[in-house]
Amino acid sequence: MKEFIVKKHEYEGKVVLAICDKELLGKKIVKEKKQLDITLKFYKGTEKNDLELKELIKKNILINAVGKKIIALLINEEIISEKEIKFVKGIPHIQIILL
């Protein structure tokens, strides 16, 4: 099952992956002064399953990720730890630079 949406962006010679859980695409989540805007322009790309996504993540060093499923995958792959995650209205998100 393809649970994720992934879009590749080129920035200064590097690839930035924008990844969100499929059901969050196009939504805006607001709590007080914090906001997650999961815009179609930035996130709408290709549907991927977890195996396809794991391969993409291994090849990229800049990642923006939003959603419980993608965050769980990143934790399971030991790319991030739970203490690094930020939340807006219960929705986890993270920006990653892998070295």
N, C-alpha and C positions, 0 to 999 in steps of 0.2 A: 504494500500500500504506500502510495506517495503522500507523505504527511507534511512535507516541507516545500517552501518556495525559495528558490535561490536565484540571485541575479549577480552577475560579475560586472564590476566596474573597473576601468583602468584609471589609475591615478599616479602620476609621476613615475611611470614605468613599473608600477606594482599593481597587482590585482587585489581588489577589495571585494570580499564576498558579503553580500547582504542576504541574511537567512532569516526566515520567520516561519512559525507554525502556520500551516495553510489557512486555518480558520481566522487568523489575525490580519490577513492581508486586507489593506484598505481601511483599517480601523484606526481611530484616534482614542487614546486612553489618557484621561486627564485626572489629576488629583492635586488640588491646590496649585502650587507653582511648577509642578512636575508634569511633563507631557511626553507620551510616546506617540508619534505619528507614523504609522506603518503604511507609508504612502505607496501608491501603485508605481509612481515614477522611480522611487528608489528600490523597492523590494520586488515588484512584479517581474518574474523571470520564469524559470523552468521548474516544474514539479519534480521533486526527487524523493527517493526512499532513503532509509538510513544507510544502506550499504553504498549507494551512489554518493551520498553526502560525506561519508567517512573518507572516501578517496579524494574528493575535492578539498576537504579540510587539510589533509596531509600535504597538499601542494600549494597552499596559500598561507600568507603570514598576517594578513589584515582581515578581520572578520567582525561584522556587526550582526548580532544575533538577538532575536526577540521571541519569547514563547517558552512554555514549560517543557515541551518535547525536545526542542533543539538544545535548551540548556541542560536537560537530563542527558542527552547524547554527549555533549561536550564534557560533562562531569564523568560519565562512564568511560570516555576515551582518555581521561586524565589530562585534558587540555586546560581545564579550569578547575578551581575549587569553589565550594559553596560560598566561602567568605568573600569572593570577588564579585558576586552577583548583586545587581541593583534591582529594585522593584518599583513599579508604579501601579498602584491599585491592584497589587497581587500578581502582576505580570512581570516575569523576570526578563532582564536584558543585560547585555554585556558588549563591550567593545574589546577586541583582542588584538594584540600585536605579538605574534609568535617570533621568537628569536632562535 
